[in-house]
């Protein structure tokens, strides 16, 4: 008589998709630190400043100019991030369609 062979389970490899840019807590920490630094810079810069762009001239408090620059930078970051995600998704879709 032959002894029964133990059943061999196939090994299934599960791939985890790593999140780009680190964990949420690290991102949140960086955002909070930058926000605190921005608030300190705004609180220290209360003097008036003249801002000239092309043919427009504005006299605003320095904190308002800093806040506007932060806002523009934030919006540009969102736009660039969305464009990069879109490009990455399109490249992945092309790879799936080809292969």
Secondary structure, DSSP 8 states (H G I E B T S, - for coil): -------------------TT--HHHHHHHHHHHHHHHHHHHHH--SEEEEEETTEEEEEEHHHHHHHHHHHHHHHHHHHHHHHHHHHHHHHHHHHHH-
